[in-house]
Amino acid sequence: MPALLDTPARTHTPPGLHGVAALSWFTQFVRDPVRCLWDAYRELGPLSYCGSVMPWKKHEQKSVLALGPEYNRLVLGDIATYHTSAQTRGGPASSALRRVRFGLTAMNGEKHRQQRQQVIGFFAKKAIDSYHDEVVAGTDRLLHSWPTGCVVDASGLVKKMMLHLSARILFGRENPAQSDRLGDMIGELFNLNWRLGVFLFPFNLPGTPMRRLLRHAEKMERELKAMIRARRRNAECGMRNAESTSSIPHSAFRMPHSKGDLLDLLVRCRDSSEGQMTDADLLGQATILFAASYETQANALTWTLFLLSQHPEVLANLCDELWHVLQWSAPSLEDMDRLPYLEAVLKESMRILPPVPFTIRIVSREAELGGVALRPRDRVICSHFITHHLPELYEEPERFWPERWFGIDPNQYEYLPFSAGPRWCIGKNLAMAMMKIVLARLVQKWRFTMAPHARIDRYVSVTMGPRHGMPMVLAPQDRRFEAVPVTGNVHEMVKLDCPGTAVPGL
């Protein structure tokens, strides 16, 4: 597949696909959303739509592709017309899957506003600063156990690290091992959901992918409920910190981290909300906030390590900054604002290989978008990936070039790794702080070199990660950086200086 900039988008009346063509498009979208969106933009333009692939439905349900910054603004900025939805299949009304999927990202209107306000203080800068030392200590402790001198899956190591750190910050105060298990279950929930069989045959029958997904959600719900029961046994201490029976005030959120974690906060919100937060809400919030806290960070850091390993000059510049500011010591709170190149590396990595490549909104009322008539329940898809690769926004968009961030300042609809509009990710600042610390310590301790001719393909299941892992060799940091050739469809997304072979995705 040629790079996006090689073929300019066409301008014409928004085209639509129906019948067999719609089914073919939908199948391609589930198998490889990035390729599907990329092809649609290049061949059909920034706005197109696909008709229903469910012929038994009474009304056609369109899937509209609205790609680029202007459509990002129109869709993500209008939360009254375009609602968010859960990131997994719903399942029967009384199912565990229905309950655990309904977190903050699936809520809309006043309910979303209230519950977002209840938890946003946990992600405020003052609260984030209180986690700093814990993240540094946890990172250093885990790094000592990583193997050297052999090929390892760096994506697996990074994922375990971010799961460990997020679990202990968000849900691990009482039982860290239990929070690790929950993290594994949440990751598997999203992997099971993003299966073609679940979309095309969403029926709860023996042997079906949907049955397996439903059973896994039940297992995960039992684990969550056990964690919640443990917190409620200590609820008296938490309730003494509450200053109102109708809501949890912001002063409670600013409590030192050692006195509680996010699950403690959610339990207090539920038990003092007088019905504004239900038990189902509590389950959904715990699931989504945990998943969002580590899955996207793990993928972002994995792609960053890959990009650095393939661009030795960028890695050398980053090492220079870390040495000049830190002399290889861990970054303190005061150091975090003195590492602009570290931040630029992360921002550029999330631009070129965003951990969340697209987002879906559900139309809540009759509307019109670029000449396409919309009805309630139609879907509108916006793409972070397509936006980040537009040559009119970013010079040489397939080039990994952190220095560009010292001369550009895109708005929130032009650069949106954490979404945009009123529904921007509340965990953005915590995620950036954690990734800066972890990346700094990784680069200070290890030299990461790709295994020669490794195949690097994308895999999308809500987030985007490497399908076959990230095979790398770790060595003590000696600055002997070397890019090695790799194969796979990663060459479609980023221009690599080291020769390699572009292999189409599955």
N, C-alpha and C positions, 0 to 999 in steps of 0.2 A: 504494500500500500504506500503511495507517495505521501510525503509530508503535506500537512494541511496547506502550507503557504504556496505549494507548487500549483494548486488549482484554485483560483479565486471563486468565491461563491457566486451563483447566478442570481439574477433579480427577476422575479416574475410572480404571478399570482400564486399564493400558497398552495402547493400540491398536496394531494391526499392519496393514501393507499387503502384499498378495500379488499375483502375476500381473501383469496389465496396469497395475494401480495402482502396484505396486512399480517397474515399468519407467518409468512416467511420473515417479514421484518421483525416481528415480535420474537420469533425463535432466535434470530441473530442477536437481538438486543439482550436476551437473557444469557446467551453464551458469551458475548463479548460486547458490553455496552459501549466501551470507548471506540472500538472500530465502527460500530453501528452509528453512533452519533457523528463521528468524524466523516464517514461516508455520506451521511444525510446532509451535513452542512456543505460539503464539497459539491454534491450532486443536485441537491434540492434547494439550497439556500438556508438562511437563518431561521425561516419559519416553514414548517410542514406539519402534516398530521397523518396519523394512522388510524383507520377505523377499527371497530370492535373485532376481536378474534374469537368472541364467544357468541356463536350464532343463536344459541338458545335464549339469550337475553332479549327482553322486550324492546329496549331502546339501545341504539348504538352508543358505545362509550368510546370517545376519541382519546388518543394519546397524542398530544401536541408537542412538537419539538420547538422550543423557543430559545434560540442560541445567540449568545453575545451580550454585551453589557447593557444595551437598551432594553432588551427583553428581561434581563436579570432585574433591572430597576422596576419595570412594569409588573413583574410577577412577584418577586421577593419583597418589593416595597409595599404591596397591596395585600395585607394580611386579612382584610375583610373578605376579599373575593377568592383568594388563593390560600387554602388551608393546608397545613402539614398533615401528614398521615403517618401511621405506624410503619416501621421499617421491616416488618415481617407480615406474613399472611395472618389473617384474623382468626380463622378457625371458628368452630361453633360458639354461640354467644356465651355459653357457660364453661368454656374450656379454659385451661390454665394458660394456653397460648394467648388467648384474648386478654387475659389479665396482665401477663408479664410484658406484653408489647406496648401497653398504653402508658407510656411515660411522658415526660415533658415535651419531647419532640413530636408527639402525636396529639397534643392538646391544642385547642384553639379558643379564642374569645376570652371571656372573663375568667374561666377556669384556668386557662394557661397563664393569664396575667397574675392571678393570685398565687398560684403555686410556683411560678418563676420568681416572684418577689420573695417568697418564703425561703428559697434556697440560694438566692443570688449572693447573699452576704458571705457564704462559705467560699466564694470564688473572688472576693474583693482583695485588693492588693495587700491590705494589712494582714488578712488571713493567709494569703499565699506566702508572704514573708515568713510567717511562723512555721511553714513547712520546709523552709530552705535547708536547714541543717539536717533534717531527717532524710531528705532526698539525697543530699551529698553522702551521708553516712551509708544509706542503703545502696547507692550506686557503687561506692568503693568496696563495700562488703561483697557484692555480687561479682564485681569484675575480677576479684582474686580467684574465683572458681572457674574462670573461662579457660579452655584448653589452648595450647599454643603449638605451632609447628605442624599442624595437620589441617585438613579441610574440614570446616565446620559450617553449619547452617547459621549464618549471622542473623537472619530474620527470626529464627527460632529463639536464639539467645536474647535478642533485643526484645522480642515479644514477652518472654518470660520475665525479663527485667522490668519492663513497663507494667506488666500485670502485677508483679510483686510490689513495685513502688506505689501504684495506684490503689491496690488492694489495702495496703497498710495506711495510706493517707485517708482513703474514703470509707473503708469498711473493715479494716483489720485491727481495730483497737483491742478487741477481746479475743479473737481467734484468727490469727493470720493464715493458718493453713486452710481454714474453712473459706476465707475470702479468696484464696488462690483457686480452690475448687470451683467456686462460683464463677470466677473469671473464665476458667476453661469452659464451663457450661454455657456461658453467654456467648463466647466465641463460636462454639459449636451450634448454638441456636441460629445465628446468622448464616453460618455455612449451610445448614440444612434447609433454611428458608430459600436460599438462592440456588435452587435446583429446578431445572426445567420441568420435571414431573410435578412439582408442587404448584407451578403456575398453570400448566395445561390440564392437570387432572387433580383439582383441589378437593378431593373427596376422602373422607375418613373411612377407608376400607383396608382390610388386612393386606399387608405387603406393599402398600403404597408409600411413596415418599411423604405424603401428608400425614399418614398414621405415625410414621417415625418422628416427624416434627412435633406432633401433638404429644407423643409420649415423652419426648425429651423435655418439652416445656413443663410437663407435670413433675418430672424429676427436679428440674431447676426450681420450680415453685416451692417444692418441699424444702429444698436447701435454704431458700430465702426466708421462708417462714420460721425455720429453726433459728436463723440468725436474729430475726425480729423478736422471737420469744425470749431469746437470751438478753436482748437489750431491754425488753420490758420488765424483766426481773430486777433491773437496776433503774427503773424509771423514776423512782422517788427522787434520786439525785438530780436527774435531768429536769423534772418538773419544778424543783425548787428554783431553777434558773429562769423559768418562764415568768414573765411579768403580766401576762394577760391570758385569760381562758379562751379568747376568741382568735388570737393569732400569736405567733412568735415574733417578738420585736427584734430589731436589728442589733440591739445590744447583746442579745443572746448569741447571735451569729459571731460576734467578735470575741467570743470566749477563746482562751488559749487552746491550741489544738490538742494539747495533752489531756484536756478534760472531755474530749469527745471527738467523734468523727462524723462523716456525713450521714451514716445510717442512724446514729444517735439523733441527729437533727431531724431527719425524716420521721422517725418514730415520734419525737416530741410534736412535730407539726401535725401528724395524724391524730395524736391523742388529745391535742388541745384545740383542734380546728372546728369543733362543733359541727362535724359533718361536711365541712368544705373539702377535706381530703379523706377519701375512703381507704379501706384496706387494699382494694384493687389499685388505687392510685399509688399507694405506698410501694406495692410490688413493682408496678411499672416504672416509677421514678428510680428505684434502686437499680433495676435492670439497665435502663437506658443511660443513666448517669455513669454507671460503672463501665458499660460498654464504650461509651463515647470517650471516657477518660483514658483508656489505655489502647484500644484498638487503633484509633487514628494516629496517636503518638508513635506507636510501634511501627506502623507502616511508614510514617513520615521519616523516622530515624533510619529505618532500613534503606529506603530510597536514598537518603542523604549519604549514608556510608557507601552505597554503590556509586553515586555520582562523584564523591570525593576520591574514591579509589581509581576512577577512570579519568580524573583530571588532577594529575599530580601538582600542577602549578597552583591550583586553588587550595589544595591540601597544604602545600608548603606555606602559602600566605596565611592560612588559618593557624598553622603551628607557630608562625612568627608572632602573630598577635597574642596567642595564648602564652607564649614564652615571655613576651615583653610585659604583659600585664600581670601574669600569675606566677612566672618562673616554675611552672608545672604543679603549683599547689592548687588545691580545690578553690573554685571561685566563691568568694564571700558575697554577701548581699550587696556590699558596696561595689564589688567588682562587676556586677551584672550589667551595669550601664556603661562600662568601659570596654565592652567587647562588641563593637559595631560590626566587624566582619563576621563574627560568629552568628549574629542575628541575620546578616545578609545571606549567609550560606543557607540557613534554614528557610528564609523567605523564598529564595530562589529555588530551592529543592521543592518546596510545596507549590511553587508556581508551575514548574515544568512537569512534576509528577505528583499532583495533588492526591492526598490520601483518600479524599472523597471526590470522585470525578464528576458526579452529577447529583441533582436533587429533584424530587418529585413533589408537586403540589396538586391538590384536589380542588377543583372548581366548586365553590359553594353556592353560586347563584348564576343566573344567566348573564353572560358578558360577551364581549368581543375583543379579540386580540389579533391585531394585524390583518384584519379581514376574515379571520376564522371565527365563526359563531360557536360559543361555548355554552354547554348546558351543565347543570349540577352533576357531579361525579365524574366529569371529564378529567383527564390527567394532563398536567403541563410539566414538561421536563426541561429544566435549565441545566447547563453544564459548566462546572468550574473548569474542567479540562479544556473544552473548546475555547472558552473565554481567555484562558491563560496562554493559548497558543495562537492568538490572532496577531498577525504581523502589524496591523495598524495600531495595536496597543503595545507590543513588545518587539523591539528590533531583534531580528534573528531569534524567533521564539523557541526554536528547538535547541538553542545553544545554552549550556549551563554556564552562566556568567553572573556571579554574585555582585560584581562591581556595578552592575546596572542599577542596583538599589540605592546607590549614592547620587543618582541623577534623575530618578523618577519618583513620582508619588501618585500612584493610581488610586482612584476612588474605590469605595467598597464594592461597587458593582463591576469593576474591572479586575479586581484582585479579591478573591473570596474563598480562601482555603477554609475559613471558619464560617461560611455562609455570609449573608448580608441582609440589610434591612432590619426591621424590628425584631426578627427572630435570629439574630446573630448568636453564635454559640457562647453561652455564659462561661464555659470553661476555657475560653481562648487564652486568657492571661496565665492561668495555671498551667495549661499545656505548654505555652512558650517558655515559661520559667523552668519547667521540668526538662524540656528538651534541650535547652541551653546548657543546663548543668550536666545532663547525661552525655550529650555530644562532646562537651569540653573534656570530660573525664575519659571518654572512650578514645578520643584522639590523643590525649596526653599519654595514655598508657599503652595503646596498641597501634601497630601499623596493619591496616586491613588491605589485603591484596586479593583480587578475584581469582578463583580457580580458573585456569586457562580453558577457554572455549565452553564455559558454563552457559547453559541456555537460560536466559532471563525473559520470561513471558509475564505479562500482567494477568492478574486474576481479580475480578470484581465481585464482591458480595457485600453490597453497601459501601465498604471501603475497598481501596485498590492496593493489592500487595503482589509480591512475586509468586507466580503459580508453583514453581518448583523449588522455592526457597532461595536463599542467597548464599551459594557456596563460596566461602572465603578462607584464606589462610591468615591466622593471627600471629604476629611476631611482636616482641617488645619494640616500642617506638624508637626507631633509629633514623627516620627521615629518608630511608632508601626507597622512595616512592616509585612505583612502576605500574602503568596501565597495561592490562593484558586483554587480548581479544575475547569477546563474548558473542554468543549468537542469541537469536530470539527476537520477538517483536518489540523489545525495548528500543530497538533502532528506529522504529516508527515514531517514537515519542521524544527521543532526545538524540542529538547529534553527538557521536562519540569520536574523538580524535584517533583512538586506537582502532585499527582495522578489525572488522568483524563481519558477521553474516546476518542479514535480516531474515528471520524465519517467521512466516505468518503464524498467527495464533490459531488455536484449535477451532 
